Amino acid sequence: MTTFRRRVAEWRLPYLRQPVIGVPQWFPKAIIFDSPQEATMAFPHLQQPSFLLASLKADSINKPFAQRCQDLVKVIEDFPAKELHTIFPWLLESIFGSLDGILIGWNLRCLQGRMNPVEYNIAMEFLDPGGPMMKLVYKLQAEDYKFDFPVSYLPGPVKASIQERVLPDSPLYHNKVQFPPTGGLGLNLALNPFEYYIFFFALSLITQKPLPVSLHVRTSDCAYFILVDRYLSWFLPTEGSVPPPLSSSPGGTSPSPAPRTPAMPFASYGLHHTSLLKRHISHQTSVNADPASHEIWRSETLLQVFVEMWLHHYSLEMYQKMQSPHAKESFTPTEEHVLVVRLLLKHLHAFANSLKPEQASPSTHSHATSPLEEFKRAAVPRFVQQKLYLFLQHCFGHWPLDASFRAVLEMWLSYLQPWRYAPEKQAQSSDSQPRCVSEKWAPFVQENLLMYTKLFVGFLNRALRTDLVSPKNALMVFRVAKVFAQPNLAEMIQKGEQLFLEPELVIPHRQHRLFTAPTVTGSFLSPWPPAVTDASFKVKSHVYGLEGQDCKYTPMFGPEVRTLVLRLAQLITQAKQTAKSISDQCVESPAGHSFLSWLGFSPTDPNGLYPANDLDEMGQDSVRKTDEYLEKALEYLRQIFRLSEAQLAQLTFALGTTQDENGKKQLPDCIVGDDGLILTPLGRYQIINGLRRFEIEYQGDSELQPIRSYEIPSLVRALFRLSSTINRRFAGQMVALCSRDDFLGSFCRYHLTEPVLANRHLLSPVGRRQVANHARGPRLSLRFLGSYRTLLSLLLVFFVASLFCIGPLPCSLLLVLGYLLYAMAMTLLTERGKLHQL
């Protein structure tokens, strides 16, 4: 009874310090009972299930994180499952946050080892698949407890299906839906402890609010990302078998869950379904489940929960509706979400490819193989493929046109290259040439044809709308082209398209469920359906299963896609020329050009040719990278689609990318309308991507133009008020002086008047018109004194003069004298120029 004495001493005192209803204040605080039964009889109200929960809630506020975790470890070790099951839902919510996203829990998505090493190590040890938290799960699992999980927090298609009393296609939900009692609110799933834990863990990725943009967190260093990797490595091992559940008592084992009722054949969305209630009643008879399937039930559950919570946000019908431009997005994934999904896909490829060669071939399959081997073979095609395809389709169509799409792109490319995660990795060739894709991967390419072809077309449409001068966008085009240019891959894709387009006397009915639906058995996986040897039928089943029976397939190597590729090649060529022009400008400008421009010593070009982009921020090195990425991408596209040099040269000429005699780009592509120039779609694209632009110049009053970055705003305003006062007071005298025909008149006109805006045109969207000559009266302008250039120049002159022992006053006189000589010379030259014009 030593353990119980220690337990009572630890958990009783905080609550005996406070008044408790029904217990006198003078009640002794050091009483220790010899048995739990005696304590229960003495304090029946303290032994209610809320006692332990209330104590832990109080500690979560008053104690530091490390102490709370230590206490939780003791509680898990000492308390029985009967008491632990009452704290389990609260504990998950306190760790992973609430399902409505209000509570963030331990905030595992931001917890990093380099920032908070103590808290990070404690949390990782506690939540490790072999740690105390999982021991609690197995302890509750042994007692067959069930926990209600609200259907309202499930992904949209699953929630809608259950609410319509239609059974979702995933076996994960079979015989788990609990209808509310009379007057009850909402539907619930009755989950065992392991399922309940994994549901909470997976949903915390998407229910919590997105991380603020100002918070720069590297996802791969966060506790949540690393825990996902640990769980995948533990429950989906690439070597060996799944470790057995942790025992709640020395030498004991945790029993597997009760045998499942038989899984029903799946029916796809959109077809006729029977009532959920009818299915629930008609399939309650118990059957003897295959004992061997208990070996991997946790692996099945983990994978299905991850796929359902992270990918199953779009059904086929929802995807088809989302093609409408007026459709509203139902779920928007984040970059963090996509990175975690990519981790899942990479591990699944490694998991599936860990089959031994004699086990990997379906022709050698027999019922003697282990459930884990069956699971490896079925994991990707049965559980992942369809939901991932719809998820990627949505991302390709709705993700913003910015550099964050790189995360989606790499997730897609990771799925397309399972050979990168195969154990027999080939050595990289010495000449850095891409490795040839082995013919053994042809079945994977054919059975995932839409992943390669339809999504490639989606990427082309995105690339045609992005700024390819940007190094980040150029890199994405390069990455896709490089992957698809791997030797033998394009040929395998083309072979798959030929198999799909083969004519048949009878088009097979939608049979994709043949490959995904388990038969009536206790396991999700066995028996394995007989292998289909007809490659053409497999490809057709794949396409019809993902796109529907009435889909219209556009071949990747057909004329329509080839036209898009040629258009992309055009834009790549034009973007290369634009990047080269920017590079030439950078070479012509010295390193300190921007600093001197800020000071005003270098000529400024407010009407510069190219708008700002990340090239301006990253410098000459990025210009070289952009040119390199685009050059290699163009070469890869030529290899994939067998483009000729003559075709590319003709397209370049058609785009009109030649430069005019001044070395500047032509105006954007326009047509002449009634109100002037009207941009064409090509012209809009050229402006958006910085390929061409209109020459826009400031043509207003120079005194009223916006304050420049090289000017002091307060000083410019003060000088403007001063010069305006002088001009109003001496306006008559200045007009009289400027009207003289002698040298004094010319000298005053040079300083007090500005050139007439003659022969200048106003460029605007409504056309161009001649600007009326608008001669302004003589006036004094002191704005030049408000620039950093002028002030720094004066300071520099006074500093140099002081080195030659020239004081400020003599120096000022010399400056005035020098300027008078310069002004007289300029006056003579100006008058002589006017005589020549006459």
Secondary structure, 3 states (H helix, E strand, C coil): CHHHHHHHHHHHHHHHCCCCCCCCCCCCCCCCCCCHHHHHHHCCCCCCCHHHHHHHHHHHHHCCHHHHHHHHHHHHHHCCHHHHHHHHHHHHHHHHCCCCCCCCCCCCCCCECCCCHHHHHHHHHHHCCCCHHHHHHHHHHHCCCCEEEEHHHCCHHHHHHHHCCCCCCCHHHCCCEECCCCCCCCCEEEECHHHHHHHHHHHHHHHCCCCCCCCCCCHHHEHHHHHHHHHHHHHCCCCCCCCCCCCCCCCCCCCCCCCCCCCCCCCCCCCCCCCHHHHHHHCCCCCCCCHHHHHHHHHHHHHHHHHHHHHCCCCHHHHHHCCCCCCCCCCCCCHHHHHHHHHHHHHHHHHHCCCCHHHHCHHHCCCCCCHHHHHHHHHHHHHHHHHHHHHHHHHHHHCCCCCCHHHHHHHHHHHHCHHHHCCCCCCCCCCCCCCCCCHHHHHHHHHCHHHHHHHHHHHHHHHCCCCCCCHHHHHHHHHHHHHHCCCCHHHHHHHHHHHHHCCCCCCCCCCCHHHHCCCCCCCCCCCCCCCCCCHHHHHHHHHHHHHCCCCCCCCCCCHHHHHHHHHHHHHHHHHHHHHHHHHHHHHHCCCCHHHHHHHCCCCCCCCCCCCCCHHHHHCHHHHHHHHHHHHHHHHHHHHHHCCCHHHHHHHHHHHCCCCCCCCCCCCCCEEEECCEEEECHHHHHHHHCCCCCCCCCCCCCHHHCCCCCCECHHHHHHHHHHHHHHHHHCHHHHHHHHCCCCHHHHHHHHHHCCCCCCCCEEEECCEEEECCCCCCCCCCCCHHHHEHHHHHHHHHHHHHHHHCCCCHHHHHHHHHHHHHHHHHHHHHHHHHHHHHHC
